[in-house]
Amino acid sequence: MSAALEGVRIIPLEEKHIESYHRCLDAVARERKYIAFVEAPPLDSTRKYVMANVAAGALYFVAVDGVEIVGWCDVVPLKWEGFTHCGRLGMGVSKNYRRRGIGRNLMEVALREAEEAGFERVELGVFASNTAAIQLYETFGFVVEGVLKKARKLDGTYDDVLLMARFIGAT
Ligand SMILES: CC(C)(COP(=O)(O)OP(=O)(O)OC[C@H]1O[C@@H](n2cnc3c(N)ncnc32)[C@H](O)[C@@H]1OP(=O)(O)O)[C@@H](O)C(=O)NCCC(=O)NCCS
């Protein structure tokens, strides 16, 4: 399964992609705006964490330009009994690749495969200041279920976290 997009392909993440995925994650984190990390965790722990998640049924898709990972979207199942029908979604696209439809393509593939895999509910947290991501999520039918007020205080600035979710499949 892959979607062509000006030479950028959307494909499932494999272990060989981890170093490039880690660089992409780290660069987005270091923008200090959009995701909870301000830098990626160390490469080795990222590899262990991601591959353990994949082995446990998580979906990880990456956008690849040549051999470089320029975006990702993951849906990680919640672990606890009674919650495993839920997946937590995370995503990002490298700064220089934004606004070319890569985020939309990643989301399309991830939601299609999440439905196929039997997830019923996909949930996420997004900073209230992140209007681009919120716009994308709303386009795909995510709705705000709650707000964590002033949940982040970074560089002296507070941000709320919106809790968003959408249902898929038979629900
Ligand atoms: C959010 C993000 C993943 C979107 O990826 P992208 O590849 O730039 O998005 P696309 O080009 O596919 O755009 C899809 C839709 O998203 C919305 N969108 C994307 N960028 C936007 C922007 N700067 N302003 C407003 N809406 C925007 C629009 O609805 C857009 O549809 P349109 O092109 O028809 O207007 C990307 O901006 C990003 O990686 N941001 C930093 C990391 C991040 O925020 N991750 C999510 C954390 S919760």
The ligand as an ORCA input file, in Angstrom:
! r2SCAN-3c Opt
* xyz 0 1
  C      -0.244     19.524     10.752
  C       0.649     19.013      9.636
  C       0.940     17.538      9.904
  C      -0.104     19.131      8.313
  O       0.683     18.512      7.315
  P       0.786     19.117      5.830
  O       1.459     18.107      4.996
  O       1.371     20.466      5.865
  O      -0.777     19.213      5.465
  P      -1.443     19.166      4.024
  O      -0.632     19.939      3.045
  O      -1.759     17.757      3.685
  O      -2.789     19.959      4.296
  C      -3.980     19.250      4.654
  C      -4.941     20.199      5.336
  O      -4.417     20.591      6.608
  C      -4.786     21.939      6.869
  N      -3.581     22.759      6.948
  C      -2.312     22.357      6.738
  N      -1.467     23.389      6.942
  C      -2.209     24.447      7.279
  C      -1.917     25.781      7.627
  N      -0.656     26.242      7.673
  N      -2.946     26.600      7.957
  C      -4.212     26.146      7.934
  N      -4.560     24.883      7.605
  C      -3.568     24.054      7.291
  C      -5.677     22.374      5.729
  O      -7.011     21.987      6.058
  C      -5.156     21.508      4.602
  O      -6.097     21.336      3.581
  P      -6.049     22.352      2.319
  O      -4.687     22.210      1.714
  O      -7.150     21.814      1.468
  O      -6.291     23.719      2.880
  C       1.953     19.835      9.519
  O       1.621     21.209      9.493
  C       2.957     19.579     10.619
  O       3.707     18.614     10.576
  N       3.013     20.449     11.632
  C       4.009     20.291     12.692
  C       3.795     19.022     13.508
  C       2.384     18.929     14.016
  O       1.696     19.910     14.228
  N       1.940     17.686     14.268
  C       0.634     17.440     14.824
  C       0.716     17.513     16.303
  S      -0.884     17.253     17.079
*
